[in-house]
């Protein structure tokens, strides 16, 4: 659920160039397709964390979302 949310938010052509968007999609797809053996290398997580920060700076902060009752905290 969270990986899909990251893809939804970061799939932003106002912030990222086409090559970066392809990399984001590829990284999230790796997370979504590794259900039985989670991806454990740092590279993918480091890239996505960097992209989240880039998006945050480009948008001048976070966006508010309604609480999702299907997401347990």
RAJOLIN-V373271 format. One record per helix or strand. SS is the DSSP state (H for helix, E for strand). FROM is the first residue (numbers start at 1). LEN is the number of residues. If there is no record, write none. Layout:
BEGIN
ss:SS from:FROM len:LEN
ss:SS from:FROM len:LEN
END
This chain:
BEGIN
ss:H from:2 len:9
ss:H from:18 len:15
ss:H from:42 len:17
END
